[in-house]
Amino acid sequence: MEIDVFGMNTHTRVHAHAHTHTLPPLSWFTSSVVSVCCSSPPEMAEAHQAVAFQFTITPEGMDLQLSYQALHQIYRSGLRSWKKRISRMQNRVIKGVYPASPSSWLFVVIAILATMYMRSDPSMGLIAKIQQHLPLSLHVSLSSQGQTMLSALVFSTLLWLSVILALRFCLKLLLSYHRWMFEKHGRTSTTTKVWVTLLRLLSGRKPLLYSYQTSLPHLPVPTIKDTLSRYLESVQPLLTGPGFERMTGLANQFESSLGNRLQRYLKLKALWATNYVSDWWEEYIYLRSRGPIMVNSNYYGMDFLYVTPTSVQAARAGNTITALLLYRRKVNREELKPSRVPGTVIPLCAAQCERMFNTTRTPGIETDVLQHWQDSEFVAVYHRGRFFRLWVYQAGRLLSPREIQSQVQRILDDPSPPQPGEEKLGALTAGDRVAWSEVRKRHFCAGVNRRSLDVIERAAFFVTLDEEDQGMRGDDPAGNLDRYAKSLLHGKCYDRWFDKSFSIIVYKNGKNGLNAEHSWADAPTVAHLWEYTLATDAFQLGYTEDGHCKGEVDRSLPHPQRLLWDIPSEVQAQVSSSLAVAQQLADDVDCHVFPFRDFGKGRIKKLRISPDAFIQLSLQLAYYRDRGGFCLTYEASMTRLFREGRTETVRSCSNESCDFVKALAGGEEEEHCRQLFRRAAEKHQNLYRLAMTGDGIDRHLFCLYVVSKYLGVDSPFLKEVLSEPWRLSTSQTPLQQMELFDLKNNPEFISLGGGFGPVADDGYGVSYIIVGEDMINFHVSSKHSCSGTKPRIRRQKGGMTRLTEFIVD
């Protein structure tokens, strides 16, 4: 129980009895606070029980009364904290010696001692040297045999550490090998086979979540010549003859003058930093953006398509919150298996998991800041214009799903109205960042507002109990899916806290979803969390026959606490202004979600085509049919093969893809079109491989541009490159934990994936997820204000069917 003695009016009670002055016991303060925060009288007694002691001062001395129940809870809470510390220390040791194990030290010591017992010196005189340099005190206190044993232990430890460093260096070299990715399927070279064998040997022991971090290679800096060559190739199909010649001239001028100078600084950073891109990418692309992050940056994830495990809103919230906290426990204990390249033993960087929970983006005048706190034992909840703090632990014990459901139901049943200015306070996080920063500094830096804001920002995550029904339902299932997407993307613009690392939305009919802030991590990390949450909710925690969570309820749990606010008229005016900005942005977004069931990955693979390349070429075909031309196309690719890697851009619109689309649209001979198609698909795969292995285009040019700004020099070439609009921005949501869902036995538990807003005002945002063998879900967004995209967002989904019919025929 947290006692807030600064946020209430204190009173003095004086008892006139034998000239004795009695101070109010500590439990009185607690009861006062709880009675302000909650609206139910039984909480007074519950709060009284939660106080460890109370005392009364009299002339005879201090009368101290202990609550053994409260002391036991304090003991259990402290025990949990110590267990977490010990677990983290243990994990640090295990990670520190990986790919060896702590027990291997004992093996080395025994081997050295056994060799010495057979009168052989495996150290070639080093043990004797160590013995000579032992402190004089040890020479006096230890016998000659004891000194020899101690020296042998020191030598064994040094040998063990040297072997660990050598193994880690070898593992890093092995993980730097990427030629396997460029070999054709079924034509594995001898070098790659040997490499796979060695990699399996070095990573055979069960690793923790972060075991591979120090062994991952650093992201390499491509050469200026290669990057410029690939860039010119990527824009060639988009520029006319004179335009391409002009851009070629700018690129050559940059390479021969400023480029090499900027490259030297960038290589210096690459030697010093863990990753030469990630910190600048996070700061300049995300945190320094001064516009609204709602729609423009945040993205969403959806519930199951066909199934809603329960229609009881409080129960769905109870299981969802429990599953998320179980995932947090696994992250903290590093019990999650390291993510790997699908179908391989090659690990991916897990650094993005570190800031998943207890993280908030706080606004600033010039740049925002990501703040991460230690684990909190509560979540922040919004319902009907009110904010609550919901404790999810009691004395170190995670509440059962049924107990959390009961607490959520208390919030749903609470009839109290919002305080003045409270209902739409979340709009501050949806509007311009500078305005939010200024209001925060003036009105949320002290007092009751600061304490309430701290609760939201330090919470494990944010939960919205929405009053609407959502999902694929009723007479207009397609339209309802579109409204569902818009609700998750922006809601009412004030009923989400867009600054939180992620917010969970639970709807009245039991549907749920999430909205994630983008700066701390990319979609695959959040998708991994959401897959685990959905699977744990539906298959492990489950529900009773009447739709409630399982487990028992401790009725003595204190009620959730209402957060208190003092919102002056100046803040309310800024809330209205931010809401107007956010509402205009939200009203302009058009979203369309459609499950594509004609075929899926299974049929595409039978054609010996990469499913991702197939979909990207389908999008090129659809865009060409829609707009009569081509555009700069962004496809997000990961660079997590490298330490602290995030993303790279695959420029999907290539010479080869344009040749194929033009040939198909022009009615050329089918065999010729098939050849062009396979050539375009192979080209796309090669571009994807280059991006994954650090030889992409855009992150290198972006970092060169940042260096030029630091040096105060202008580059016409870099300025033009970074101002080019991405009118078709695409991303695949990977399904990473298929084993959790078992779609063969539970085909109705299909994930809808998630989506994002359009990057360009006159462009499309397209997200897709390949589900099982027979389905692909698409999320498409555009803006109503663009006449070129508004009427067409729902018309071009025939591109994939048309393409498949052509290839199969």
C-alpha positions in Angstrom: 0.0 0.0 0.0 1.4 3.4 -1.0 0.8 6.1 1.5 0.6 9.6 0.0 0.8 12.0 2.9 1.6 15.0 0.7 -1.6 14.9 -1.5 -4.2 15.2 1.2 -5.4 17.5 3.9 -4.2 16.4 7.3 -6.1 16.9 10.5 -5.2 17.0 14.1 -7.1 15.1 16.8 -6.5 16.0 20.5 -7.9 13.9 23.3 -8.1 15.7 26.6 -7.7 12.9 29.1 -5.2 13.2 31.9 -3.4 15.8 29.8 -2.5 13.1 27.2 -2.0 14.2 23.6 -2.5 11.3 21.2 -1.1 11.5 17.6 -3.2 9.8 14.9 -2.0 6.3 14.2 -0.4 5.6 10.8 -3.4 3.5 9.8 -5.6 6.6 10.0 -3.5 8.3 7.3 -3.8 5.2 5.1 -7.6 5.1 5.5 -7.9 8.7 4.7 -6.0 8.3 1.4 -8.0 5.2 0.4 -11.3 6.8 1.2 -10.4 9.7 -1.2 -9.1 7.4 -4.0 -11.9 4.8 -3.8 -15.6 4.9 -3.3 -16.4 1.8 -1.3 -16.6 1.8 2.6 -15.1 -1.7 3.1 -11.8 -0.5 1.9 -11.3 1.4 5.2 -10.9 -1.9 7.0 -8.8 -3.4 4.2 -6.5 -0.5 4.3 -6.2 -0.8 8.1 -5.1 -4.4 7.7 -2.5 -3.5 5.2 -0.6 -1.3 7.7 2.3 -3.0 9.4 2.1 -1.0 12.6 0.4 1.8 14.4 1.5 3.7 17.5 0.3 6.0 20.2 2.6 8.3 22.2 1.7 8.9 25.8 3.6 10.2 28.9 4.2 6.6 29.8 5.9 5.9 26.5 5.0 4.5 23.0 2.3 2.0 22.6 3.2 0.0 19.5 0.8 -2.4 17.9 2.0 -4.8 15.1 -0.1 -6.3 12.3 1.5 -9.7 11.7 -0.6 -10.2 8.5 0.9 -7.0 7.1 4.4 -7.9 8.2 4.0 -11.3 6.5 3.0 -9.6 3.3 6.1 -7.3 3.6 8.2 -10.4 4.1 6.8 -12.1 1.1 7.3 -9.0 -1.0 10.9 -8.6 0.1 11.5 -12.3 -0.6 10.2 -11.9 -4.1 12.6 -9.0 -4.7 15.5 -11.0 -3.4 14.6 -13.9 -5.6 14.5 -11.6 -8.6 17.9 -10.2 -7.7 19.4 -13.7 -7.3 17.8 -14.9 -10.6 19.3 -11.9 -12.4 22.7 -12.5 -11.0 22.5 -16.1 -12.0 21.5 -15.1 -15.5 24.4 -12.6 -15.7 26.8 -15.4 -14.9 25.3 -17.8 -17.4 25.3 -15.1 -20.2 28.8 -14.0 -19.2 30.3 -17.4 -19.9 28.2 -18.4 -22.9 28.8 -20.4 -25.1 30.4 -22.3 -22.2 28.6 -23.1 -19.0 29.5 -22.3 -15.4 29.9 -26.1 -14.7 32.6 -26.3 -17.3 34.9 -24.4 -14.9 34.8 -27.4 -12.5 35.6 -29.7 -15.4 38.7 -27.6 -16.3 39.8 -27.5 -12.7 39.5 -31.3 -12.2 41.3 -31.9 -15.5 44.2 -29.7 -14.5 44.4 -31.2 -11.0 44.2 -34.8 -12.4 47.0 -34.0 -14.8 49.2 -32.6 -12.0 48.4 -35.7 -9.9 50.0 -37.8 -12.6 53.1 -35.6 -12.2 52.7 -33.8 -15.4 52.6 -30.0 -15.8 49.9 -28.9 -18.3 50.7 -25.3 -17.7 54.2 -25.5 -19.0 55.6 -23.8 -15.9 52.9 -21.1 -15.5 51.5 -22.6 -12.3 55.0 -22.3 -10.8 55.2 -18.7 -12.0 51.8 -17.9 -10.4 52.9 -19.6 -7.1 56.0 -17.4 -7.0 53.9 -14.2 -7.3 51.4 -15.1 -4.6 51.2 -12.5 -1.8 53.6 -13.0 1.0 50.8 -13.6 3.5 49.7 -16.7 1.6 53.2 -18.0 1.5 53.2 -17.8 5.3 49.7 -19.1 5.9 49.6 -21.9 3.3 51.7 -25.0 3.0 53.7 -25.7 -0.2 50.9 -28.1 -1.3 48.2 -25.5 -0.6 50.1 -22.9 -2.6 50.4 -25.3 -5.5 46.6 -26.0 -5.3 45.7 -22.3 -5.2 48.0 -21.6 -8.1 46.4 -24.4 -10.1 43.0 -23.0 -9.4 44.1 -19.6 -10.6 45.6 -21.1 -13.7 42.5 -23.2 -14.4 40.3 -20.1 -14.0 42.4 -18.1 -16.4 42.5 -21.0 -18.9 38.7 -21.4 -18.6 38.2 -17.6 -19.3 40.6 -17.7 -22.2 38.7 -20.6 -23.7 35.4 -18.7 -23.3 36.8 -15.7 -25.0 38.1 -17.8 -27.8 34.8 -19.6 -28.2 32.9 -16.3 -28.2 35.2 -14.9 -30.8 34.7 -18.0 -33.0 30.9 -17.8 -32.6 31.1 -14.1 -33.6 33.1 -15.1 -36.7 30.5 -17.8 -37.6 27.6 -15.4 -37.1 29.3 -12.9 -39.5 29.1 -15.5 -42.3 26.1 -14.6 -44.6 26.9 -16.4 -47.8 24.4 -19.1 -46.9 21.6 -16.7 -47.5 22.5 -16.2 -51.2 22.7 -19.9 -52.0 19.9 -21.4 -54.0 17.5 -23.7 -52.2 18.8 -27.3 -52.4 22.3 -26.2 -53.5 24.2 -25.8 -50.3 27.9 -25.4 -50.6 30.4 -27.5 -48.6 31.6 -24.3 -46.8 28.0 -23.6 -45.7 27.6 -27.2 -44.5 30.7 -27.0 -42.4 29.6 -23.6 -41.1 26.2 -25.0 -40.0 27.9 -27.9 -38.2 30.3 -25.6 -36.3 27.5 -23.2 -35.4 25.4 -26.1 -34.0 28.3 -27.3 -31.9 29.0 -23.8 -30.4 25.3 -23.0 -29.8 24.1 -26.5 -28.7 23.6 -25.7 -25.1 20.2 -24.2 -24.2 20.8 -20.4 -24.4 19.0 -17.7 -22.5 17.2 -14.8 -24.2 20.2 -12.5 -24.2 23.0 -15.2 -24.4 24.0 -14.4 -28.0 24.1 -10.6 -27.6 27.8 -10.2 -27.1 28.5 -12.7 -29.9 26.5 -10.9 -32.5 28.6 -9.1 -35.1 28.4 -5.3 -35.5 26.5 -3.9 -38.5 29.1 -3.2 -41.3 29.3 0.1 -43.2 28.9 -0.5 -46.9 31.3 1.2 -49.4 30.1 4.5 -50.9 30.5 3.1 -54.4 28.3 0.1 -53.7 25.6 2.1 -52.0 25.4 4.7 -54.8 25.4 2.1 -57.5 22.4 0.3 -55.8 20.6 3.6 -55.3 20.9 4.6 -58.9 19.7 1.2 -60.0 16.6 1.5 -57.6 15.5 4.9 -59.0 16.1 4.2 -62.7 12.6 2.8 -63.4 11.1 5.9 -61.7 13.0 8.7 -63.5 12.9 9.8 -67.1 16.1 9.9 -69.1 17.1 13.5 -68.3 16.1 13.0 -64.6 18.2 9.9 -64.2 21.2 11.6 -65.9 20.8 14.5 -63.4 20.6 12.1 -60.4 23.7 10.2 -61.7 25.6 13.4 -61.9 24.7 14.4 -58.4 25.7 10.9 -57.1 29.1 11.0 -58.9 29.8 14.5 -57.6 28.9 13.4 -54.0 31.2 10.3 -54.3 34.2 12.3 -55.6 33.9 15.1 -53.1 32.0 15.0 -49.8 31.1 11.3 -49.7 34.5 9.9 -48.7 34.9 12.5 -45.9 31.5 11.6 -44.4 32.3 7.9 -44.8 35.5 8.2 -42.7 33.5 9.7 -39.8 30.8 7.0 -40.2 33.5 4.3 -40.1 34.9 5.9 -36.9 31.5 5.7 -35.3 31.0 2.1 -36.4 34.3 1.2 -34.6 33.2 3.0 -31.4 29.4 2.3 -31.3 27.6 -1.0 -31.0 25.5 -0.2 -34.0 26.2 2.9 -36.2 22.6 3.3 -37.2 20.2 2.4 -34.4 20.7 5.3 -32.0 20.5 7.9 -34.8 17.5 6.2 -36.3 15.6 6.2 -33.0 16.4 9.8 -32.3 16.0 11.5 -35.6 13.3 9.4 -37.2 11.1 8.9 -34.1 12.0 11.0 -31.1 12.7 14.3 -32.9 9.5 14.2 -34.9 7.3 17.1 -33.6 4.1 16.1 -35.2 1.4 13.7 -33.7 2.7 10.1 -33.1 -0.9 8.8 -33.3 -1.5 7.4 -36.8 1.9 8.8 -38.0 4.1 6.5 -35.9 2.1 4.2 -33.7 0.7 1.0 -35.1 -1.9 -1.6 -34.0 -2.4 -5.3 -33.6 -5.7 -7.2 -33.8 -7.4 -10.1 -32.0 -8.4 -13.4 -33.6 -10.4 -13.1 -36.7 -13.2 -15.7 -36.2 -13.0 -16.3 -32.4 -13.6 -14.2 -29.3 -12.7 -16.5 -26.3 -15.2 -14.7 -24.1 -17.8 -12.0 -24.4 -17.2 -10.9 -20.8 -15.1 -7.7 -21.0 -13.7 -7.9 -17.5 -12.7 -11.6 -18.0 -11.0 -10.9 -21.3 -9.1 -8.1 -19.6 -8.2 -10.4 -16.7 -6.6 -13.1 -18.9 -5.0 -10.6 -21.2 -3.3 -8.7 -18.4 -2.2 -11.9 -16.8 -0.7 -13.2 -20.0 1.2 -10.0 -20.6 2.6 -10.1 -17.0 3.6 -13.8 -17.5 5.5 -12.7 -20.6 7.2 -9.9 -18.7 8.3 -12.5 -16.1 9.8 -14.7 -18.9 11.6 -11.6 -20.3 13.0 -10.8 -16.8 14.1 -14.3 -16.2 15.3 -14.6 -19.8 13.3 -17.8 -20.2 12.1 -16.9 -23.7 14.0 -18.7 -26.4 16.1 -16.3 -28.5 14.4 -15.5 -31.8 16.0 -17.0 -34.8 15.9 -16.8 -38.6 13.0 -19.1 -39.4 14.1 -22.7 -40.1 17.7 -22.1 -38.9 19.8 -21.9 -35.7 20.9 -18.4 -36.5 20.0 -16.0 -33.6 18.5 -12.6 -33.9 19.2 -9.6 -31.6 16.9 -9.4 -28.6 17.9 -5.9 -27.4 14.4 -4.5 -28.2 12.8 -6.7 -25.5 14.6 -4.7 -22.7 12.3 -1.7 -23.0 9.0 -3.6 -23.7 7.4 -2.9 -20.3 7.4 0.0 -17.8 8.4 2.4 -20.7 7.0 5.7 -21.7 7.9 8.3 -24.4 8.0 11.6 -22.6 7.7 14.8 -24.7 10.3 17.5 -25.1 10.6 20.8 -27.0 13.2 19.6 -29.5 13.2 15.8 -28.9 11.3 13.3 -26.9 12.9 10.9 -24.4 12.3 7.2 -23.8 12.1 6.6 -20.1 12.3 3.0 -18.7 11.7 2.2 -15.1 12.1 -1.0 -13.0 9.2 -3.4 -12.9 6.0 -1.8 -11.4 3.3 -3.9 -9.7 0.4 -2.1 -11.3 -1.1 -1.1 -14.6 -2.9 2.1 -15.6 -6.5 1.7 -16.6 -8.8 4.1 -18.5 -12.6 3.7 -18.5 -15.4 6.2 -19.2 -13.2 9.2 -18.8 -11.5 8.1 -15.5 -8.0 6.9 -14.8 -7.2 4.2 -12.3 -4.2 2.5 -10.8 -4.9 -1.3 -10.8 -2.5 -3.3 -8.5 -1.7 -6.7 -10.0 0.5 -8.0 -7.3 -0.2 -8.5 -3.6 2.8 -9.1 -1.3 4.9 -10.2 -4.2 2.2 -12.6 -5.6 0.8 -12.1 -9.1 -3.0 -11.9 -8.8 -4.9 -14.8 -10.4 -6.8 -14.0 -13.6 -10.1 -14.3 -11.7 -8.8 -11.7 -9.1 -7.8 -9.3 -11.9 -11.2 -9.8 -13.5 -12.8 -8.9 -10.2 -10.7 -5.8 -9.9 -11.5 -4.8 -13.5 -15.2 -5.4 -12.8 -15.0 -3.0 -9.9 -13.7 -0.3 -12.3 -16.5 -1.1 -14.7 -19.1 -0.8 -11.9 -17.7 2.4 -10.4 -20.4 5.1 -11.0 -18.2 8.1 -10.2 -18.0 10.7 -13.0 -14.7 12.1 -14.5 -13.1 15.0 -12.7 -13.1 18.3 -14.5 -10.7 18.1 -17.5 -9.9 14.4 -16.9 -12.0 12.7 -19.6 -10.0 13.9 -22.6 -6.6 14.3 -21.0 -5.1 11.6 -23.2 -5.6 13.8 -26.2 -2.4 15.6 -25.1 -0.4 12.5 -26.2 -2.2 12.4 -29.6 -1.5 16.0 -30.6 1.7 18.0 -31.4 4.6 17.1 -29.2 5.8 20.7 -28.5 2.4 21.7 -27.0 2.3 18.6 -24.9 5.8 19.2 -23.6 5.1 22.8 -22.6 1.9 21.8 -20.8 3.7 19.0 -19.1 6.5 21.2 -17.8 4.1 23.9 -16.5 1.3 21.8 -15.0 2.5 18.2 -14.5 5.9 18.7 -12.8 4.6 18.8 -9.2 1.7 18.1 -6.9 -1.2 15.8 -7.6 -0.9 16.0 -11.4 2.8 14.8 -11.2 1.9 11.9 -8.9 -1.0 10.8 -11.2 1.1 11.2 -14.3 3.9 9.1 -12.7 1.4 6.3 -12.1 0.6 6.2 -15.9 4.1 6.6 -17.1 5.6 4.0 -14.6 2.8 1.5 -15.1 3.7 -1.8 -16.7 1.4 -0.9 -19.6 -1.8 1.0 -20.3 -5.3 -0.6 -20.5 -8.4 1.0 -22.1 -11.7 -0.6 -21.2 -13.6 0.6 -24.3 -17.4 1.0 -24.3 -17.8 -0.1 -28.0 -18.2 -3.5 -29.6 -15.7 -4.3 -32.3 -14.7 -7.2 -34.6 -16.0 -9.0 -37.6 -19.7 -9.2 -36.8 -23.2 -8.2 -37.9 -24.5 -7.7 -41.4 -21.4 -5.8 -42.5 -18.4 -7.8 -41.4 -16.0 -6.2 -43.8 -17.0 -2.7 -42.8 -16.8 -3.7 -39.1 -13.2 -4.9 -39.6 -12.4 -1.5 -41.1 -13.9 0.3 -38.1 -12.1 -2.1 -35.8 -8.8 -1.1 -37.4 -9.5 2.6 -37.1 -10.5 2.1 -33.4 -7.2 0.4 -32.6 -5.2 2.9 -34.6 -6.6 6.1 -33.0 -9.7 5.4 -31.0 -11.5 8.6 -30.0 -8.1 10.3 -29.9 -8.3 10.7 -26.1 -9.0 7.3 -24.7 -5.6 5.8 -25.3 -2.2 6.9 -23.9 -0.2 7.0 -27.1 3.1 7.6 -25.2 3.2 4.2 -23.5 5.3 1.5 -25.1 2.0 -0.3 -25.8 -1.6 0.1 -24.7 -4.1 -2.8 -24.5 -7.7 -2.1 -25.6 -10.5 -4.4 -24.4 -13.9 -3.8 -26.0 -17.3 -4.3 -24.4 -18.0 -7.5 -26.4 -14.7 -9.1 -25.3 -12.6 -8.3 -28.4 -9.2 -6.9 -27.7 -6.2 -5.4 -29.5 -3.2 -3.2 -28.9 -1.7 0.1 -30.0 2.1 0.3 -29.8 4.5 3.3 -29.8 7.2 2.8 -32.5 10.4 4.3 -31.2 11.4 1.6 -28.7 10.9 -1.4 -31.0 9.8 -2.6 -34.3 6.7 -4.7 -35.1 8.2 -8.2 -35.0 9.1 -7.7 -31.3 5.6 -6.5 -30.4 4.1 -9.3 -32.6 6.0 -11.9 -30.6 4.5 -10.5 -27.4 1.0 -10.4 -28.9 1.2 -13.9 -30.2 2.2 -15.2 -26.8 -0.6 -13.2 -25.2 -3.3 -14.4 -27.5 -2.2 -18.1 -27.2 -1.8 -18.0 -23.4 -5.2 -16.3 -23.1 -7.0 -18.8 -25.2 -5.2 -22.1 -24.7 -3.5 -22.0 -21.3 -5.5 -19.7 -19.0 -8.9 -20.4 -20.6 -12.3 -19.6 -19.3 -15.2 -21.2 -17.4 -18.3 -22.3 -19.3 -20.0 -19.0 -18.5 -17.0 -17.0 -19.8 -15.3 -16.0 -16.6 -11.6 -16.4 -15.7 -10.5 -19.4 -13.7 -9.3 -19.3 -10.1 -10.3 -18.0 -6.7 -10.8 -14.5 -5.6 -9.5 -12.8 -2.4 -12.3 -10.5 -1.5 -10.0 -8.5 0.8 -8.1 -7.0 -2.1 -8.2 -3.2 -2.0 -10.2 -1.5 -4.7 -8.4 0.1 -7.7 -7.4 3.6 -7.0 -8.8 6.6 -8.8 -6.1 9.0 -10.0 -6.6 12.5 -8.9 -6.1 15.6 -11.1 -6.2 19.3 -10.9 -6.7 20.5 -14.5 -6.9 24.2 -14.8 -8.6 26.0 -17.7 -5.4 26.6 -19.5 -4.7 22.9 -19.7 -8.3 22.1 -20.7 -7.9 24.6 -23.6 -4.7 22.8 -24.7 -6.5 19.5 -24.4 -9.2 20.8 -26.8 -6.6 22.1 -29.2 -4.6 18.8 -29.2 -7.9 16.9 -29.7 -8.8 19.0 -32.7 -5.4 18.3 -34.3 -5.7 14.6 -33.6 -9.4 14.4 -34.7 -8.6 16.0 -38.0 -5.8 13.4 -38.5 -8.0 10.5 -37.5 -10.9 11.5 -39.6 -8.6 11.7 -42.7 -7.5 8.1 -42.3 -9.2 5.4 -44.3 -8.5 1.8 -43.3 -9.4 -1.4 -45.0 -8.8 -4.9 -43.6 -9.5 -8.0 -45.8 -8.6 -11.6 -45.3 -7.5 -13.1 -48.6 -8.7 -16.7 -48.7 -8.3 -17.7 -52.4 -4.9 -19.3 -51.6 -1.9 -18.8 -49.4 1.7 -19.7 -48.8 1.2 -23.4 -49.6 0.2 -22.8 -53.2 2.8 -20.1 -53.7 5.6 -22.4 -52.5 4.5 -25.1 -54.9 5.4 -22.6 -57.6 8.9 -22.4 -56.1 8.4 -18.7 -55.5 9.1 -16.8 -52.3 5.7 -15.8 -50.7 7.1 -12.4 -49.8 8.4 -11.7 -53.3 5.0 -12.9 -54.7 3.1 -10.5 -52.5 5.4 -7.6 -53.3 5.1 -8.2 -57.1 1.3 -8.4 -56.6 1.4 -5.0 -54.9 3.4 -3.5 -57.8 0.8 -4.9 -60.2 -2.1 -3.5 -58.1 -0.5 -0.1 -57.8 0.2 0.0 -61.6 -3.4 -0.9 -62.4 -4.5 1.7 -59.9 -2.3 4.7 -60.7 -1.0 3.8 -64.2 2.6 4.0 -63.1 5.2 3.1 -60.5 6.4 4.7 -57.3 9.2 4.5 -54.7 8.2 1.5 -52.6 9.3 0.8 -49.0 9.4 -2.7 -47.6 10.7 -3.1 -44.1 13.4 -5.7 -43.6 15.1 -6.5 -40.3 18.8 -6.2 -39.5 18.7 -8.1 -36.3 21.4 -10.5 -37.5 23.6 -7.7 -36.0 23.8 -6.4 -32.5 21.1 -3.8 -31.8 19.9 -4.0 -35.4 16.5 -2.7 -36.3 15.4 -2.3 -39.9 16.6 -1.6 -43.4 14.6 -0.6 -46.5 14.0 -3.0 -49.4 13.3 -0.9 -52.5 10.7 -3.3 -54.0 10.1 -1.3 -57.2 13.0 -2.5 -59.4 13.8 -2.6 -63.1 12.9 -6.3 -63.1 9.5 -5.8 -61.4 8.6 -2.9 -63.7 9.5 -5.0 -66.8 7.3 -7.8 -65.6 4.3 -5.6 -64.7 4.5 -3.7 -68.1 4.7 -7.0 -70.0 1.7 -8.5 -68.2 -0.4 -5.3 -68.5 0.6 -5.0 -72.2 -0.6 -8.5 -73.0 2.8 -9.9 -74.1 3.4 -13.6 -74.6 2.8 -15.6 -71.5 6.0 -17.6 -71.5 8.0 -14.3 -71.7 6.0 -12.9 -68.9 6.7 -16.0 -66.7 10.4 -15.5 -67.3 10.2 -11.9 -66.4 8.2 -12.8 -63.3 10.8 -15.3 -62.0 13.5 -12.8 -62.7 11.7 -10.1 -60.8 11.0 -12.5 -57.9 14.7 -13.5 -57.7 15.8 -9.9 -57.9 13.5 -9.0 -55.0 14.8 -11.9 -52.9 18.4 -10.7 -53.6 17.5 -7.1 -52.5 16.0 -8.5 -49.3 19.1 -10.6 -48.6 21.3 -7.6 -49.1 19.2 -5.5 -46.7 19.3 -8.2 -44.0 23.1 -8.6 -44.3 23.9 -4.9 -43.9 24.3 -4.0 -47.6 21.1 -1.9 -47.9 20.9 1.6 -49.3 18.8 3.8 -47.1 20.2 3.5 -43.6 23.7 4.1 -45.0 22.6 7.3 -46.8 20.6 8.4 -43.8 23.7 8.2 -41.5 25.8 10.0 -44.1 23.2 12.8 -44.0 23.3 13.0 -40.2 27.1 13.2 -40.3 26.9 16.1 -42.9 24.5 17.9 -40.5 26.9 17.5 -37.6 29.7 18.9 -39.8 27.6 21.7 -41.0 28.0 20.9 -44.7 25.2 20.6 -47.3 24.9 17.8 -49.9 22.3 18.4 -52.7 22.4 14.7 -53.4 21.6 13.5 -49.8 19.0 16.2 -49.4 17.2 15.1 -52.5 17.4 11.4 -51.6 16.0 11.9 -48.1 13.1 14.0 -49.4 11.8 11.4 -51.8 8.2 10.3 -50.8 7.4 6.6 -50.1 4.0 6.4 -51.7 3.7 2.7 -51.2 5.0 1.7 -47.7 4.7 -2.0 -47.0 5.6 -4.4 -44.1 5.1 -8.1 -43.4 4.1 -9.1 -39.9 5.9 -12.4 -39.2 4.1 -15.2 -37.5 6.9 -16.4 -35.2 5.3 -18.9 -32.8 3.2 -21.2 -34.9 3.6 -24.0 -32.4 1.5 -22.0 -29.9 -1.6 -22.0 -32.1 -1.8 -25.4 -33.8 -3.9 -24.2 -36.7 -4.4 -27.8 -38.0 -6.5 -28.6 -34.9 -7.7 -25.1 -34.2 -8.1 -23.5 -37.7 -10.5 -20.8 -36.3 -7.8 -19.3 -34.1 -6.4 -17.2 -37.0 -4.5 -14.0 -36.3 -5.5 -10.9 -38.1 -2.1 -9.3 -37.7 -1.9 -5.5 -37.6 -1.4 -2.3 -39.6 -0.3 1.3 -39.6 -1.2 4.6 -41.2 0.0 5.8 -44.6 3.5 7.3 -44.7 2.8 9.8 -47.6 -0.4 11.9 -47.8 -1.0 10.6 -51.4 0.1 7.1 -50.7 -0.8 3.7 -49.2 0.3 1.9 -46.1 0.1 -1.9 -46.6 0.7 -4.5 -43.9 0.2 -8.2 -44.4 0.5 -11.4 -42.5 0.8 -14.9 -44.0 -1.3 -17.2 -41.8 -0.9 -20.9 -42.2 -0.9 -22.4 -45.7 -4.1 -21.0 -47.1 -4.7 -17.4 -46.0 -3.1 -13.9 -46.2 -4.5 -11.0 -44.2 -4.0 -7.4 -45.6 -4.3 -4.1 -43.8 -4.4 -1.1 -46.2 -4.5 2.6 -45.2 -4.7 5.8 -47.1 -6.1 9.3 -46.6 -9.5 10.6 -47.6 -8.0 14.0 -48.5 -6.1 12.4 -51.4 -8.5 12.0 -54.4 -6.1 9.5 -56.0 -6.3 7.0 -53.2 -9.7 7.6 -51.5 -12.0 5.6 -53.9 -9.5 2.9 -54.8 -8.4 1.4 -51.5 -10.9 -1.4 -51.8 -10.7 -2.1 -55.5 -7.3 -3.6 -56.2 -7.3 -6.8 -54.1 -7.6 -8.7 -57.3 -4.0 -8.3 -58.1 -2.9 -11.4 -56.3 -5.6 -13.6 -57.8 -4.8 -12.3 -61.3 -1.1 -12.9 -60.8 -1.6 -16.5 -59.5 -4.0 -17.4 -62.3 -1.4 -16.2 -64.8 1.5 -18.2 -63.2 -0.5 -21.4 -62.7 -1.9 -21.2 -66.2 
